[in-house]
Amino acid sequence: MSYQKLEQHQQQIHRFSHLAAICGWDQAAMMPEGGNDARAEAMAELGLLIHQKRTAPELGDWIAKAESEPLDEVQRANLGEIKRQWQDASLLPGELVEALSLAGSKCEHAWRSQRKNNDWAGFAPNLEEVVKLSREVAQLRADALGVRPYDAMLALYEPGMTSARLDQIFGDLACWLPGLIQTVSEQQKGAALLLPQGPFPIPTQQALGQEVMGLLGFDFAHGRLDVSSHPFCGGVPTDVRITTRYNEQEFVSSLMGIVHETGHARYEQGLPRHLLGQPVAEARSMAIHESQSLFCEMQLGHHPAFLAQLAPRIRHHFGEQAAFAPDNLAKLYSRVEPGFIRVDADEVTYPAHVILRYELERDLVEGRIEVADIPELWDAKMQQWLGLSTKGNYRNGCMQDIHWTDGSFGYFPSYTLGAMYAAQQRFALEKELGSMGEVIAAGRLPEIFGWLGRHIWSQGSLHSTDELVRRATGEALNPHWLRQHLEQRYLK
């Protein structure tokens, strides 16, 4: 059967992709400085091999024949994903894939030192090359799919989503979010808050982080924790690699960064193993992926009941401090304070960071702005949303993220869509298990992850995003649930 040939072919692609994922993790977390040029060339070569596999001439014929073969529901869903990935890959010539991989590796590697040095002048030419090639990719995809260039890129991360729908969703956020930020900020003014006093040795932070990962059910037989310039979750479901970054003067950010990445990792580790190697066993979309990390970090990790469980663990590792009292930790992790850095932002101001980046990358991909325009526009939008100026502060402004360095345009909306899905999942979960606070306090964390496993993780890509969410929560994406969550947690 042609379908069986496709399955075998997908297993080969999966194994090549496994190697690429581990090479990418090593490049970010372990590789010595001088290894980048050779690594970039090797990864570009591997990327080209994977592309050739994805676009092999016989695939079109196999797919056409398989569509008329007797397949069960899972096989039919898998065939649909194989066809979608084949069509996506077939739109791009191998030379363009290789050129973008090389440009992205060069840009990302240079960014690590250029960001530290606030060197926009050095960074911009590398980014311009990535943008030029990404625009070629976007236009080729757009012409073939009959959509806008940015929508063609968005579909790589969030199939079925469009910029028109995003404009509506984010437009609704823009109507109430600035007011909520202002109200909560004013309510919190003058509130008694004790800041933990460091230093907090990095080995101790690592030990605490690993203990919390264990509390959250991370499988250390199939994953590990390391350090990188930008926290991420990579690898494959049987070998998940997560990273964080540490600051000896404060542990609050890195600890929740680990909780966030553990959410990603639990999703990967919970994908259907019996289908591993097939597209149907992959994560449904980046927004669904982000919903799992944000569920873990915000719905669970920032919940006062969970922080009460963390408090004794924190004291065990760092000693006694009044700042480690559960009620103070709850205040610390619910503090709303506009800041420059997206990854350090509280969950109330976070969507503002995402909308800013969405608007810039949409216009950048579609040629309405150029790389040279980014710093000024970034500063204007930061002042509009958060009242902060980034003029001349590239390191904490438009150079802070890794995503654009490799051409990952269309990714940023996933973060706020993920927050919306996470809130919606929490309210659906509570209908079955009871309030989150009571479940956490009773030590029933496995039941929470069991619910996510049944409704999200084990489903892989069997269904479209809307259908997956509808089956889990009773309705497709509804931004109302994020607003309800934020108002419940932050308005006193």
Secondary structure, 3 states (H helix, E strand, C coil): CHHHHHHHHHHHHHHHHHHHHHHHHHHHHCCCHHHHHHHHHHHHHHHHHHHHHHCCCCHHHHHHHHCCCCCCHHHHHHHHHHHHHHHHHHCCCHHHHHHHHHHHHHHHHHHHHHHHCCCHHHHHHHHHHHHHHHHHHHHHHHHHHCCCHHHHHHHHHCCCCCHHHHHHHHHHHHHHHHHHHHHHHHHHCCCCCCCCCCCCCHHHHHHHHHHHHHHCCCCHHHEEEEECCCCCEEEECCEEEEEECCECCECHHHHHHHHHHHHHHHHHHHCCHHHCCCHHHCCCCHHHHHHHHHHHHHHHHCCHHHHHHHHHHHHHHHCCCHHHCHHHHHHHHCCCCCCCCHHHCCCCCHHHHHHHHHHHHHHHHCCCCCHHHHHHHHHHHHHHHHCCCCCCCCCCCCCCCCHHHHCCCCCCHHHHHHHHHHHHHHHHHHHHHCCHHHHHHCCCHHHHHHHHHHHCHHHCCCCCHHHHHHHHHCCCCCCHHHHHHHHHHHCC
